[in-house]
Amino acid sequence: MPCENSSRKKNTFFCTLCVKTLCALWLISSNPLCAMDWPLPDAVMIRNFAFNDRGRPVMGTVFEGEGPVLAAEAGELIFSRRGGETASRLPAPLGAWTALDHGDGLISIYSRHEDGGSVPHRAARGDPIAAAGISGWSGRDGLYFILYDRRERRWVNPSMIITPFPDTRQPQILAVDLRNDQGVLVPRGQARISQGRYTVLVAAADTMINPQGTTLAPHRIVCSVNGNEIGSLLFETISARNGTLMVYRSGLEPAAQVYAPFPAFEIGEAFLTRGQASLEIVVQDIAGNARNVLSRLTVE
């Protein structure tokens, strides 16, 4: 599909976005947990919340680096496991991990850290509770940090509570694909397509690239056809319902229906009728940087 960068931003989208952003800022400012800190501040973020890991979302933030693991906020110790093997003698994915309760149902989980050491029964913000290391399903020094809301049974994007790392670059839109109702992808660059129902798939990334060269997931992806929004994917929480992971795509949807096996997201579906059609993708990162791409199609 031919694409052209468009400097025009949809007024409706950004007015809605401004309102939602202001509401989010109000909620965060009224929540004392907005003072949370990153537990490994000098490490490199190599995976962030909702990153597409071969068709499954990453439930927290993965850091690579060394140093003490610090309590993100004052909390009470509710669990501590020091690596080794499980009772079944199988390795545990989280390895050595620690969980702190911060009240109101919110807990922080620090996993895959170095085995050994002790954790105080109550930790103040910034207290060392472990050391970055290798345990569980990890192959390099670091930490897998997770925030979980037990009341709502959902994982929370840490960047919604902790100040995001500085980032002034626009996110990338790597590819936009259409898949017909027979499951066949339209060849990229093809401007003429047949009338019918199509699924829109978007590969996008935050360009806050780390020294390892890996990219991060964006914060929001919106798809519009002929000026009408057909899908909006928001990476703020991931819920669990009856054993199924649910993400927010214009409403709660099973993650399996959103996360494509390759690094892309299924944003929505549209029935394209004969004539000219415009397909616009808007991607925003957690720092508020945005990029949009407009594709023009001839539907036969």
Secondary structure as GFF3:
##gff-version 3
##sequence-region A 1 300
A	DSSP	beta_strand	3	5	.	.	.	ID=ss1
A	DSSP	alpha_helix	11	29	.	.	.	ID=ss2
A	DSSP	three_ten_helix	32	35	.	.	.	ID=ss3
A	DSSP	beta_strand	44	47	.	.	.	ID=ss4
A	DSSP	beta_strand	52	53	.	.	.	ID=ss5
A	DSSP	beta_strand	56	57	.	.	.	ID=ss6
A	DSSP	beta_strand	61	64	.	.	.	ID=ss7
A	DSSP	beta_strand	68	70	.	.	.	ID=ss8
A	DSSP	beta_strand	75	81	.	.	.	ID=ss9
A	DSSP	beta_strand	96	101	.	.	.	ID=ss10
A	DSSP	beta_strand	106	113	.	.	.	ID=ss11
A	DSSP	beta_strand	122	123	.	.	.	ID=ss12
A	DSSP	beta_strand	128	131	.	.	.	ID=ss13
A	DSSP	beta_strand	142	149	.	.	.	ID=ss14
A	DSSP	beta_strand	154	156	.	.	.	ID=ss15
A	DSSP	three_ten_helix	158	160	.	.	.	ID=ss16
A	DSSP	beta_strand	172	180	.	.	.	ID=ss17
A	DSSP	beta_strand	192	193	.	.	.	ID=ss18
A	DSSP	beta_strand	196	205	.	.	.	ID=ss19
A	DSSP	beta_strand	220	225	.	.	.	ID=ss20
A	DSSP	beta_strand	228	241	.	.	.	ID=ss21
A	DSSP	beta_strand	244	249	.	.	.	ID=ss22
A	DSSP	beta_strand	252	254	.	.	.	ID=ss23
A	DSSP	three_ten_helix	255	257	.	.	.	ID=ss24
A	DSSP	beta_strand	265	272	.	.	.	ID=ss25
A	DSSP	beta_strand	275	284	.	.	.	ID=ss26
A	DSSP	beta_strand	290	299	.	.	.	ID=ss27
###
